[in-house]
C-alpha cells in the first residue's frame, strides 16, 4: 500500500516546512487547517484546505472544522473490508493515510502566572485528539505522527517503499495514545484543582521523561527519571546540573530528601543526607557556618552523601565542601569562585536551583504517590508547620528560651527522619540521629551513642509519642535536658513523671510526623 494523502494540523510547527515539502515532492497530497495551511501555502507547498474536503466551512471560531465524516471516515475505514470501501465510494470519501497532528498548547497556556480560566478552556483541543485517536486506532493502515522527532523516520520509510512499516505504525500509534492521555490528564488535573476536587473518584497523573538512568536502586533494576509537566521551581526535577557525572536513581531520591529538609529553614541552613535520612543539619549566621555545623554533626556518615544549602555557595563554603567526598551539592546558586573550586572535583555533581526558590518556601502543593501491589497510596505531602504558641509544657520545669529554640530546630529535622525517629540537637546542629528503628528506645540509643558526651544538656525530638517511659530513662541517663514529642499515648503520664524525677523539661506538640 502507498501513502497518497496526508492530513497536517499542528500547533508546534518545528521542522514542519521541510517535512511537508518532502511529502509533496513524493507526490503525497496534503490537506490542512487554519494556520498550518496558511504557513504551507506561504512556503509554496501545495495544500488543500479542510473545508474543500468536507464541503463545510470552519465554524464557531474554529472549534468545529475536522469533526466530519469526510475526515474520520477517511481515517477509520478498514482498507481490507469491502463493505467499508463500498461506503467510502458511496459517500465520496477518500482515505487519509498519514496524520500529522500536535495539540493546542494547553500546558504552555496554564503555565502563565496570570492565565484566565476562559483562556485555558479555549486551549483545550477537541478535533486534534479525535483525529489522533481515529488514526491510531486504525494504525494497521494509517500512520500517525505527534512528534517532530519522528519526521525523519517516516520520510526514510516513505522514500524506501512509499509506505511505513507496521512496526513503525504500531510504535507511533502507542505514542499518539500516550500523547492524548497525557494531554487529557493535565486538563483533568487543572479542572479538578479549579473545582476544588482534591481526591476525586479517579486519579490520573502524567509525567514527562527527563532521562533514562543507568539503573535503579540496584544494577539489576531498570529506571528512568520523569517530572511533572509543570514542576515547581526549587525542585530536583527542575534543577540545572552545572558539573559532574550523570545523576543516578539514588542520587535523585536522596537529593529530593535533602531539599525537603533544607526547605524547612528561613535562616542559612545546610543539610547532609545519606539514604534519604539526614546525617547532619546545621544552621548559622552564614552558609559557611551552617555547612561547618552540618559536617561536624557526623563527619563519618557525610562521606559519599548529598549536601543541600538554602543559600548560594560562596568561596568559604566551597573550600569546606571540597575536602569532603560528596556525590552532590545542591544550592540556589554558586559564586564564580565557589564553582571553580568545586569543579576541580570532576565527578562531583553540582546542581543549581532557582535563586530564592528554597528559603522559606513550602514544597509544591501536590500529592505524594506510593505504589503498592495492585494499587497506590496517595496523600498530601507533610507540610505541617509547628506553631510555637501551640506547644504544651507538661512537666514541672519549662524549657529555657535557648532550649526552646533548639527544640524547634530538632523538630524540623525529626519530621524528615524515617520512623521510628529520634534527633538530638544543640548549638543549632544535630548531634545524633536514630532512624528507622522498630522501637523508639532503640532509635534513642543510636542517637545517644552517636552524640556521645555532647548529649549532656542537649535536646531530644521524637517523631511520635512515647508508649512507655523507657526513652525518657535513656535520655536522662545520657544527660538530655529537654524533650519535644507529640504526646497522645494513654501512658503519657508515666513519661511525664519520669521527666519530673530527672528534672527534664518536656513539651507536647499535638502533632506526629510518621515517615515510612
C-alpha positions in Angstrom: 0.0 0.0 0.0 1.3 3.5 -0.8 0.6 6.6 1.2 -1.3 9.1 -1.0 -2.9 11.6 1.3 -1.7 13.3 4.5 -3.6 15.5 6.9 -1.4 18.0 8.7 -2.6 20.3 11.5 0.0 21.3 14.1 0.4 23.9 16.8 4.1 23.3 17.2 5.5 23.8 13.7 9.0 22.8 14.5 10.5 21.1 11.4 7.2 21.2 9.6 8.1 23.0 6.4 10.9 20.8 5.3 8.9 17.7 6.2 5.8 18.8 4.3 7.9 19.9 1.4 9.4 16.4 1.1 6.0 14.8 1.4 4.8 17.0 -1.5 7.9 16.0 -3.6 7.0 12.4 -3.0 3.6 13.1 -4.6 1.6 13.0 -1.4 -1.5 15.2 -1.3 -1.6 17.4 1.8 -4.8 18.6 3.4 -4.6 21.1 6.3 -6.4 23.6 8.5 -6.1 27.2 9.6 -2.6 28.4 10.5 -0.9 25.3 9.3 -2.4 25.6 5.8 -1.5 29.3 5.7 2.1 28.5 6.5 2.4 25.8 3.9 0.8 28.0 1.2 3.2 30.8 2.1 6.1 28.4 1.7 4.9 27.4 -1.8 3.8 23.9 -0.7 0.6 22.6 -2.4 -2.1 22.2 0.2 -5.9 21.6 0.2 -8.0 23.4 2.8 -10.0 21.2 5.1 -13.3 22.9 4.0 -12.6 21.8 0.5 -12.5 18.2 1.7 -15.6 18.4 4.0 -17.7 20.7 1.9 -18.4 22.5 5.2 -16.9 25.8 6.5 -14.9 26.0 9.7 -17.4 27.3 12.3 -17.6 28.5 15.9 -14.3 30.3 15.8 -12.6 27.2 14.6 -14.0 24.9 17.3 -15.5 22.8 14.6 -13.5 22.1 11.4 -12.3 18.4 11.3 -15.2 16.8 13.2 -16.8 15.5 10.0 -17.4 12.1 8.4 -15.3 13.1 5.4 -12.3 13.2 7.8 -13.0 10.5 10.3 -14.4 8.1 7.6 -11.2 8.5 5.7 -9.2 7.8 8.9 -11.2 4.8 10.3 -12.1 2.8 7.2 -10.5 -0.6 7.2 -8.8 -0.9 3.8 -9.3 -4.6 3.6 -13.0 -4.5 4.4 -15.1 -4.4 1.1 -18.1 -3.0 3.0 -16.1 -0.1 4.3 -14.6 0.6 0.9 -18.1 0.5 -0.7 -19.3 3.0 1.9 -16.4 5.3 1.2 -17.2 5.2 -2.5 -20.9 5.9 -1.9 -20.1 8.9 0.3 -17.3 10.1 -2.0 -14.8 9.9 0.9 -11.1 9.4 0.2 -8.9 7.5 2.6 -6.4 9.5 4.6 -3.1 7.6 5.1 -1.0 9.9 7.2 -2.0 12.1 10.1 0.5 14.7 11.5 -1.1 16.5 14.4 0.0 18.0 17.7 -2.4 19.7 20.0 -3.3 23.2 21.2 -0.7 24.4 23.8 -2.7 23.8 26.9 0.3 23.2 29.1 2.0 26.4 27.9 -1.2 28.3 28.5 -1.8 27.3 32.1 1.8 27.8 32.9 1.3 31.5 32.6 1.0 33.0 36.1 -1.9 35.3 35.1 -3.8 32.9 32.8 -7.5 33.5 32.7 -9.7 30.4 33.1 -11.5 31.2 29.9 -8.2 31.3 28.0 -7.3 27.9 29.4 -10.6 26.4 28.3 -10.1 27.8 24.7 -6.8 26.0 24.6 -8.4 22.6 25.1 -8.1 20.8 21.8 -11.1 18.7 20.6 -10.6 17.9 16.9 -6.9 17.1 17.3 -7.2 14.3 19.9 -10.2 13.0 17.9 -8.1 12.7 14.7 -5.2 11.2 16.6 -7.3 8.6 18.2 -9.0 7.7 14.9 -5.7 7.4 13.1 -4.0 5.5 16.0 -6.9 3.0 16.3 -6.6 2.3 12.5 -2.8 2.1 12.6 -2.9 -1.2 10.6 -3.4 1.2 7.7 -2.8 4.8 8.9 0.4 6.4 10.0 0.0 8.9 12.9 2.8 11.4 13.9 2.6 13.6 17.0 6.3 14.4 17.4 8.7 16.2 15.0 11.4 13.8 16.2 9.7 11.1 14.1 9.6 13.0 10.8 12.9 11.6 9.6 11.9 8.0 10.4 8.7 8.4 8.4 10.3 10.1 5.5 13.0 7.5 5.3 10.5 4.7 5.1 8.4 6.6 2.5 11.4 7.1 0.3 12.3 3.5 0.6 8.9 1.9 -0.1 6.2 4.5 -0.4 4.8 3.4 2.9 5.7 2.9 6.6 6.2 -0.5 8.2 3.6 -2.0 10.5 6.2 -1.9 13.3 6.6 1.8 12.9 2.9 2.5 12.7 2.3 0.4 15.8 5.0 2.3 17.7 3.7 5.7 16.6 0.1 4.7 17.5 1.1 3.9 21.0 3.0 7.2 21.2 -0.2 9.0 19.9 -2.3 7.5 22.7 0.3 8.4 25.3 0.2 11.9 23.9 -3.6 12.3 24.2 -3.6 10.5 27.5 -1.1 12.9 29.0 -2.9 15.9 27.4 -6.2 14.8 29.0 -4.6 14.1 32.3 -3.2 17.6 32.5 -6.6 19.0 31.7 -8.4 16.9 34.3 -5.8 18.0 36.9 -6.3 21.6 36.1 -10.1 21.4 36.1 -10.1 19.3 39.3 -8.0 22.0 41.0 -10.3 24.7 39.7 -13.3 23.0 41.2 -11.6 22.1 44.4 -11.9 18.3 44.0 -8.8 17.3 45.9 -9.0 13.5 45.8 -11.6 12.6 43.1 -13.1 9.2 42.2 -10.2 8.5 39.8 -6.7 10.0 40.0 -4.8 10.3 36.7 -1.4 11.8 36.6 1.2 12.3 33.8 4.9 12.8 33.8 7.4 13.7 31.1 10.7 11.8 30.8 13.8 13.7 31.8 16.3 11.0 31.2 16.9 7.3 31.3 19.0 6.2 34.3 21.8 3.6 34.2 19.8 1.6 36.7 17.5 1.9 39.7 18.4 1.3 43.4 20.4 -1.7 42.2 22.1 -2.6 38.9 19.5 -5.3 38.1 16.7 -2.7 38.1 15.8 -0.6 35.1 14.9 3.1 35.9 14.1 6.5 34.4 13.5 9.9 35.8 10.3 11.8 35.0 9.0 15.2 36.0 5.5 16.7 36.2 4.6 18.9 33.2 4.5 22.0 35.4 7.0 21.0 38.0 7.6 23.8 40.6 10.9 25.6 40.7 13.3 24.8 43.5 12.8 21.0 42.9 15.2 18.3 41.9 13.0 17.9 38.7 13.8 21.4 37.6 17.4 21.7 38.8 20.2 22.6 36.4 23.2 20.4 36.5 26.4 22.5 36.2 29.0 19.9 36.7 29.8 16.2 37.3 28.6 12.8 36.4 25.1 11.8 35.3 22.6 11.6 38.2 21.7 8.1 39.4 18.4 6.9 40.8 19.7 7.0 44.4 21.2 10.5 43.8 17.8 11.9 42.8 16.0 10.2 45.6 18.5 11.5 48.2 18.6 14.9 46.7 14.8 15.2 46.9 15.0 14.3 50.6 17.8 16.9 51.2 15.7 19.6 49.6 12.7 18.8 51.6 14.6 19.3 54.8 16.5 22.4 53.9 13.3 24.0 52.8 12.1 24.0 56.4 14.5 26.8 57.3 14.4 30.5 56.7 17.9 31.1 58.1 21.0 29.9 56.3 20.9 26.1 56.5 22.9 23.1 55.2 21.7 19.5 55.2 23.7 16.3 54.6 21.7 13.2 53.6 22.5 9.5 53.3 19.9 7.1 52.1 17.2 9.8 52.4 17.9 10.3 56.1 19.7 13.4 57.4 23.0 12.7 58.9 23.9 16.3 59.6 21.9 19.5 59.7 23.2 22.9 60.7 22.0 26.5 60.7 24.0 29.6 61.2 24.5 33.3 60.5 26.2 32.4 57.2 26.0 29.4 54.9 29.6 28.6 55.7 28.8 28.4 59.4 25.8 26.2 58.7 28.0 24.0 56.5 30.6 23.6 59.1 28.0 22.5 61.7 26.4 20.0 59.2 29.8 18.4 58.7 30.7 18.3 62.4 27.3 16.8 63.2 28.5 13.5 61.7 31.8 13.7 59.8 31.7 9.9 59.2 28.2 9.5 57.7 28.5 12.5 55.4 31.1 10.6 53.4 29.6 9.9 50.0 26.5 11.9 50.9 24.3 14.6 49.4 24.5 18.2 50.6 21.8 20.8 50.1 22.0 24.5 51.0 19.3 27.2 51.0 21.7 30.0 50.2 24.2 30.4 47.3 27.5 28.6 47.9 30.4 31.0 48.4 34.1 30.6 48.3 34.4 29.8 52.0 31.8 27.2 51.9 33.2 25.6 48.7 36.6 25.3 50.4 34.9 23.3 53.2 33.0 21.1 50.8 36.0 20.4 48.6 37.6 18.5 51.5 34.7 16.1 51.8 33.9 13.2 49.4 30.3 14.0 48.3 28.0 12.9 45.5 26.0 16.1 45.0 26.0 19.7 46.2 22.6 21.5 45.6 22.1 25.2 46.1 20.2 28.1 44.7 23.4 29.3 43.1 27.2 29.2 43.2 29.5 32.2 43.1 32.1 32.0 40.3 34.9 31.4 42.8 32.9 28.6 44.5 32.1 27.0 41.2 35.7 27.0 40.1 36.8 25.4 43.4 34.2 22.6 43.3 34.6 21.9 39.6 38.1 20.7 40.4 36.4 17.5 41.6 35.5 16.1 38.2 32.8 13.6 39.5 31.1 15.9 41.9 27.6 16.8 40.7 26.7 20.4 41.2 23.0 21.3 40.9 21.6 24.8 40.8 18.0 25.7 41.6 16.1 28.8 41.1 17.6 31.6 43.1 15.4 32.2 46.2 13.3 29.2 45.4 14.2 27.4 48.6 14.4 29.8 51.6 11.1 29.7 53.4 9.2 28.1 50.6 6.9 25.1 51.1 7.1 22.0 49.0 4.9 22.3 45.9 1.3 21.7 46.6 0.6 18.3 45.1 0.1 14.7 46.2 2.6 12.1 47.0 2.1 8.7 45.3 3.4 5.5 46.9 2.9 2.4 44.8 1.7 -0.8 46.5 1.0 -4.2 44.9 -2.1 -3.7 42.7 -2.6 0.0 43.5 -1.2 3.1 45.1 -1.5 5.2 48.3 -2.0 8.9 47.7 -1.6 11.5 50.3 -0.7 15.2 50.8 3.0 16.0 51.5 3.6 16.5 55.2 3.9 20.3 55.2 2.6 20.8 58.7 4.4 23.6 60.4 4.7 23.8 64.2 3.3 26.9 65.8 5.4 27.6 69.0 2.4 29.1 70.7 0.6 25.7 70.4 3.3 23.8 72.4 2.1 22.5 75.8 4.6 22.3 78.6 3.7 19.1 80.5 6.5 19.0 83.1 7.2 20.9 86.3 10.2 22.5 84.6 9.7 24.7 81.5 12.3 24.9 78.8 14.5 28.0 78.7 14.4 30.3 75.7 17.6 28.8 74.3 16.3 25.2 74.9 13.0 26.2 73.1 15.0 27.4 70.1 16.9 24.1 69.9 13.6 22.1 70.4 12.1 23.8 67.4 15.2 23.2 65.3 15.2 19.5 66.2 11.5 19.2 65.5 12.0 20.5 61.9 14.6 17.8 61.4 12.9 14.8 63.0 9.9 15.3 60.7 12.1 14.1 57.8 13.8 11.1 59.6 12.4 7.6 58.9 10.2 6.3 61.8 10.9 5.4 64.5 12.9 8.6 64.7 14.9 10.4 67.3 17.0 13.5 66.8 19.4 15.1 69.3 20.5 18.7 68.8 22.4 21.6 70.4 24.0 24.8 69.3 21.9 24.8 66.1 23.1 21.5 64.8 22.2 17.9 65.0 24.5 15.7 67.1 22.7 12.4 66.9 20.1 10.8 64.6 18.4 7.5 65.2 16.4 6.5 62.2 14.1 3.7 61.0 14.1 1.5 64.1 11.5 -1.0 65.1 11.2 0.5 68.6 11.6 4.1 69.8 14.1 3.4 72.6 16.3 1.7 70.0 16.3 4.8 67.9 17.1 6.9 71.0 20.1 4.7 71.9 21.5 5.0 68.4 21.2 8.8 68.5 22.7 9.0 72.1 25.6 6.8 71.2 26.4 8.9 68.2 26.2 12.1 70.3 28.5 10.8 73.0 29.4 13.5 75.6 27.6 16.1 73.5 24.3 14.6 74.6 24.6 16.2 78.1 22.5 19.3 78.1 21.1 18.7 74.5 17.5 18.4 73.4 15.7 15.4 72.1 12.9 15.3 69.5 10.7 12.3 68.8 8.5 12.0 65.7 5.8 10.2 67.7 4.7 9.7 71.3 6.4 7.5 73.9 4.3 4.4 74.6 6.4 3.9 77.7 8.9 5.8 79.8 12.0 3.8 78.6 13.0 6.5 76.1 12.9 9.2 78.9 15.0 7.0 81.1 17.6 6.5 78.3 17.6 10.3 77.7 18.1 11.0 81.4 21.0 8.6 81.7 22.7 10.5 78.8 22.0 13.9 80.4 19.4 15.2 77.9 17.9 18.4 79.3 14.7 18.9 77.2 12.4 16.7 75.1 9.8 17.5 72.4 7.3 14.9 71.3 3.7 14.8 70.1 2.1 13.3 73.2 -1.1 11.4 73.0 -0.2 8.0 74.5 -2.6 6.5 77.1 0.6 6.2 79.2 1.8 9.8 78.7 1.8 10.4 82.5 4.5 7.7 83.0 6.8 9.6 80.7 5.9 12.9 82.3 6.6 11.5 85.8 10.0 10.2 84.6 10.9 13.7 83.3 9.9 15.3 86.6 12.1 12.8 88.5 15.1 13.7 86.4 14.5 17.4 86.0 13.9 17.2 82.3 11.6 19.7 80.6 9.2 18.2 78.1 6.7 19.8 75.7 4.0 18.2 73.6 3.3 19.3 70.0 0.0 17.5 69.5 1.3 16.6 66.0 3.1 13.5 64.9 5.4 13.0 61.9 5.5 9.4 60.9 7.6 8.8 57.8 7.8 5.4 56.3 
